[in-house]
């Protein structure tokens, strides 16, 4: 059975493999993780010696995983939109955008290829960090399945970040503007998802009933809450919302149901994936020359 790789992915992988940017980027990635690793080891050594004897220091190595994992999530949040934010706008600046549209690929295939290339680029970095993270699994006593789940979470987050970058790249004509717009969209998603809950609580202050209701459901689209729930499930096996002790009077019935077990984590992953697909569809619609040509015809008619 022949496996047909997306031409965009194939071309980007070849260019990336021949460039020194990947090597220097991997070096910087490992340098940041090494600093985080040394800092955690220093804290573990101080805390272990002050509380227990030196033979129990190894039990603290389990905390290497959340620290290194959060460091990687922060790096991906910065790198992924930068990679994809210049994918379409960069083609426009190099004046190769029209040539790319003359291929047999559909606009969605072009967008999906760009996002997939960014995800694979991120996975190169994640694969390079596995030797450092393996210490928390070999010595710390964590399950190797947790590492597999973390890789899936990184793929999901890289897809989400890449979809935002590709959408902004399709809207803007300059790479710098698309990068700035990507972080603005980031900020809006992270902050605006808390607004319904804040408005609900403020309304409750006026009526004397401080209930969040179903406003917490908007947090399903927030990647920060998703990773907070993800690490809580891995480290303690409980949910963040279950630990908060919400009752059915304080939140809605649906939120109360999602807040137990791993339901919220999987529901949030589905919502983030849905949001990623919507961004990619919007980018494909913007890239489609039929839509842009129809818009030009309308403007010409109005001028005439």
LOROTI-377920 format. One line per field, with one value per residue (C-alpha): residue number from 0; x, y, z. Coordinates in steps of 0.1 Angstrom, whole numbers. Last residue first. Example, Ala and Ser with C-alpha at 12.3 -4.5 7.8 and 13.67 -1.06 7.14 Angstrom:
REM residues 2
nr	1 / 0
u	137 / 123
v	-11 / -45
w	71 / 78
//
This chain:
REM residues 304
nr	303 / 302 / 301 / 300 / 299 / 298 / 297 / 296 / 295 / 294 / 293 / 292 / 291 / 290 / 289 / 288 / 287 / 286 / 285 / 284 / 283 / 282 / 281 / 280 / 279 / 278 / 277 / 276 / 275 / 274 / 273 / 272 / 271 / 270 / 269 / 268 / 267 / 266 / 265 / 264 / 263 / 262 / 261 / 260 / 259 / 258 / 257 / 256 / 255 / 254 / 253 / 252 / 251 / 250 / 249 / 248 / 247 / 246 / 245 / 244 / 243 / 242 / 241 / 240 / 239 / 238 / 237 / 236 / 235 / 234 / 233 / 232 / 231 / 230 / 229 / 228 / 227 / 226 / 225 / 224 / 223 / 222 / 221 / 220 / 219 / 218 / 217 / 216 / 215 / 214 / 213 / 212 / 211 / 210 / 209 / 208 / 207 / 206 / 205 / 204 / 203 / 202 / 201 / 200 / 199 / 198 / 197 / 196 / 195 / 194 / 193 / 192 / 191 / 190 / 189 / 188 / 187 / 186 / 185 / 184 / 183 / 182 / 181 / 180 / 179 / 178 / 177 / 176 / 175 / 174 / 173 / 172 / 171 / 170 / 169 / 168 / 167 / 166 / 165 / 164 / 163 / 162 / 161 / 160 / 159 / 158 / 157 / 156 / 155 / 154 / 153 / 152 / 151 / 150 / 149 / 148 / 147 / 146 / 145 / 144 / 143 / 142 / 141 / 140 / 139 / 138 / 137 / 136 / 135 / 134 / 133 / 132 / 131 / 130 / 129 / 128 / 127 / 126 / 125 / 124 / 123 / 122 / 121 / 120 / 119 / 118 / 117 / 116 / 115 / 114 / 113 / 112 / 111 / 110 / 109 / 108 / 107 / 106 / 105 / 104 / 103 / 102 / 101 / 100 / 99 / 98 / 97 / 96 / 95 / 94 / 93 / 92 / 91 / 90 / 89 / 88 / 87 / 86 / 85 / 84 / 83 / 82 / 81 / 80 / 79 / 78 / 77 / 76 / 75 / 74 / 73 / 72 / 71 / 70 / 69 / 68 / 67 / 66 / 65 / 64 / 63 / 62 / 61 / 60 / 59 / 58 / 57 / 56 / 55 / 54 / 53 / 52 / 51 / 50 / 49 / 48 / 47 / 46 / 45 / 44 / 43 / 42 / 41 / 40 / 39 / 38 / 37 / 36 / 35 / 34 / 33 / 32 / 31 / 30 / 29 / 28 / 27 / 26 / 25 / 24 / 23 / 22 / 21 / 20 / 19 / 18 / 17 / 16 / 15 / 14 / 13 / 12 / 11 / 10 / 9 / 8 / 7 / 6 / 5 / 4 / 3 / 2 / 1 / 0
u	-183 / -167 / -194 / -190 / -152 / -157 / -180 / -156 / -127 / -147 / -156 / -118 / -110 / -136 / -125 / -88 / -93 / -68 / -95 / -117 / -87 / -79 / -115 / -114 / -81 / -95 / -126 / -105 / -85 / -117 / -130 / -97 / -99 / -135 / -125 / -96 / -119 / -143 / -115 / -102 / -137 / -147 / -116 / -134 / -159 / -162 / -181 / -212 / -211 / -208 / -238 / -259 / -251 / -227 / -231 / -263 / -251 / -221 / -185 / -159 / -128 / -111 / -138 / -132 / -94 / -101 / -85 / -58 / -32 / -2 / -17 / -52 / -39 / -15 / -43 / -67 / -41 / -33 / -70 / -74 / -45 / -58 / -91 / -119 / -135 / -134 / -166 / -183 / -177 / -206 / -230 / -240 / -213 / -234 / -229 / -265 / -271 / -287 / -260 / -232 / -247 / -244 / -207 / -204 / -221 / -201 / -169 / -179 / -189 / -156 / -132 / -132 / -124 / -89 / -73 / -91 / -84 / -48 / -41 / -59 / -36 / -6 / -16 / -22 / 14 / 27 / 5 / 17 / 53 / 47 / 31 / 1 / -23 / -55 / -40 / -11 / -36 / -54 / -22 / -10 / -43 / -42 / -6 / -14 / -43 / -23 / 6 / -18 / -32 / 3 / 15 / -15 / -8 / 29 / 17 / -6 / 24 / 45 / 16 / 16 / 52 / 39 / 56 / 80 / 104 / 135 / 127 / 97 / 110 / 144 / 128 / 121 / 157 / 161 / 127 / 136 / 149 / 117 / 98 / 119 / 114 / 77 / 75 / 86 / 61 / 34 / 45 / 46 / 11 / -1 / 13 / 0 / -35 / -35 / -25 / -49 / -77 / -69 / -71 / -40 / -38 / -12 / -20 / -25 / 12 / 22 / -1 / 16 / 51 / 56 / 82 / 61 / 29 / 46 / 57 / 22 / 10 / 37 / 47 / 22 / 28 / 62 / 56 / 23 / 41 / 71 / 56 / 30 / 54 / 79 / 54 / 42 / 78 / 84 / 51 / 63 / 97 / 81 / 53 / 77 / 105 / 81 / 85 / 122 / 111 / 112 / 149 / 157 / 148 / 183 / 196 / 178 / 144 / 132 / 161 / 181 / 152 / 142 / 177 / 183 / 149 / 153 / 187 / 173 / 144 / 168 / 191 / 161 / 147 / 182 / 184 / 150 / 160 / 192 / 174 / 151 / 180 / 199 / 168 / 163 / 200 / 197 / 164 / 176 / 207 / 186 / 187 / 162 / 138 / 138 / 132 / 105 / 88 / 88 / 73 / 47 / 36 / 35 / 12 / 26 / 10 / 15 / 14 / 0
v	510 / 512 / 489 / 465 / 464 / 458 / 429 / 414 / 416 / 398 / 371 / 368 / 364 / 337 / 318 / 322 / 300 / 312 / 329 / 298 / 276 / 299 / 298 / 260 / 258 / 280 / 259 / 227 / 241 / 251 / 216 / 202 / 225 / 214 / 177 / 181 / 200 / 171 / 146 / 165 / 173 / 136 / 124 / 117 / 142 / 179 / 169 / 159 / 191 / 212 / 195 / 199 / 236 / 250 / 264 / 245 / 213 / 214 / 225 / 209 / 226 / 192 / 180 / 210 / 202 / 166 / 136 / 111 / 129 / 135 / 124 / 138 / 171 / 174 / 171 / 194 / 222 / 213 / 218 / 249 / 265 / 253 / 273 / 259 / 239 / 271 / 282 / 254 / 273 / 296 / 267 / 281 / 302 / 309 / 338 / 343 / 377 / 393 / 420 / 396 / 370 / 393 / 397 / 359 / 355 / 382 / 366 / 332 / 345 / 364 / 335 / 323 / 359 / 357 / 326 / 330 / 367 / 364 / 337 / 358 / 387 / 363 / 353 / 389 / 398 / 369 / 378 / 414 / 403 / 379 / 406 / 401 / 393 / 372 / 339 / 342 / 349 / 316 / 297 / 309 / 301 / 266 / 261 / 269 / 244 / 218 / 223 / 219 / 187 / 173 / 183 / 165 / 134 / 136 / 140 / 109 / 89 / 101 / 92 / 57 / 53 / 52 / 73 / 58 / 87 / 67 / 55 / 78 / 110 / 103 / 98 / 135 / 143 / 115 / 125 / 161 / 155 / 138 / 169 / 191 / 170 / 168 / 206 / 204 / 176 / 199 / 228 / 206 / 193 / 229 / 238 / 206 / 212 / 247 / 235 / 206 / 230 / 252 / 222 / 208 / 205 / 233 / 268 / 281 / 276 / 297 / 325 / 324 / 325 / 363 / 359 / 382 / 363 / 330 / 344 / 355 / 319 / 302 / 331 / 326 / 289 / 288 / 318 / 302 / 270 / 286 / 306 / 281 / 253 / 268 / 272 / 237 / 225 / 243 / 229 / 194 / 199 / 211 / 185 / 156 / 165 / 163 / 125 / 130 / 137 / 100 / 100 / 123 / 95 / 82 / 116 / 117 / 134 / 169 / 193 / 170 / 163 / 199 / 211 / 183 / 186 / 224 / 219 / 191 / 214 / 242 / 218 / 204 / 239 / 249 / 217 / 223 / 258 / 245 / 216 / 240 / 264 / 234 / 222 / 256 / 258 / 224 / 232 / 266 / 250 / 241 / 209 / 191 / 220 / 223 / 186 / 186 / 217 / 201 / 168 / 185 / 207 / 177 / 158 / 123 / 96 / 62 / 33 / 0
w	-118 / -84 / -69 / -97 / -92 / -55 / -62 / -87 / -62 / -36 / -61 / -68 / -31 / -26 / -57 / -47 / -16 / 10 / 31 / 31 / 39 / 68 / 81 / 78 / 97 / 125 / 127 / 128 / 157 / 176 / 172 / 185 / 215 / 222 / 219 / 243 / 267 / 266 / 272 / 302 / 316 / 315 / 334 / 367 / 379 / 367 / 335 / 355 / 377 / 345 / 330 / 361 / 365 / 390 / 426 / 434 / 419 / 442 / 435 / 458 / 444 / 444 / 419 / 397 / 396 / 388 / 406 / 397 / 417 / 394 / 360 / 366 / 380 / 351 / 326 / 345 / 346 / 309 / 299 / 321 / 303 / 269 / 273 / 251 / 279 / 300 / 283 / 302 / 334 / 326 / 333 / 367 / 384 / 415 / 438 / 447 / 465 / 435 / 430 / 438 / 415 / 386 / 393 / 395 / 362 / 346 / 359 / 346 / 312 / 311 / 318 / 282 / 272 / 288 / 272 / 238 / 236 / 246 / 220 / 193 / 202 / 201 / 166 / 155 / 165 / 144 / 115 / 115 / 115 / 86 / 64 / 42 / 71 / 70 / 58 / 83 / 111 / 102 / 99 / 133 / 150 / 134 / 145 / 182 / 182 / 163 / 187 / 216 / 203 / 195 / 230 / 246 / 226 / 237 / 273 / 270 / 258 / 287 / 311 / 295 / 308 / 343 / 370 / 395 / 399 / 389 / 354 / 348 / 362 / 346 / 312 / 310 / 302 / 276 / 261 / 254 / 218 / 209 / 221 / 199 / 168 / 177 / 174 / 138 / 132 / 145 / 123 / 92 / 100 / 102 / 68 / 53 / 67 / 52 / 18 / 19 / 30 / -1 / -24 / -40 / -77 / -79 / -92 / -57 / -48 / -78 / -66 / -32 / -45 / -43 / -16 / 6 / -2 / 5 / 38 / 46 / 41 / 63 / 84 / 112 / 110 / 126 / 149 / 161 / 171 / 188 / 217 / 229 / 222 / 245 / 273 / 268 / 270 / 303 / 317 / 308 / 324 / 357 / 356 / 349 / 373 / 402 / 401 / 410 / 446 / 455 / 446 / 475 / 499 / 504 / 513 / 546 / 549 / 554 / 550 / 527 / 505 / 502 / 493 / 468 / 453 / 449 / 432 / 410 / 399 / 389 / 370 / 351 / 343 / 330 / 310 / 296 / 284 / 269 / 252 / 234 / 225 / 210 / 191 / 176 / 166 / 149 / 133 / 121 / 105 / 75 / 54 / 76 / 76 / 38 / 34 / 60 / 44 / 10 / 23 / 44 / 15 / -8 / 17 / 19 / -2 / 15 / -11 / 0
//
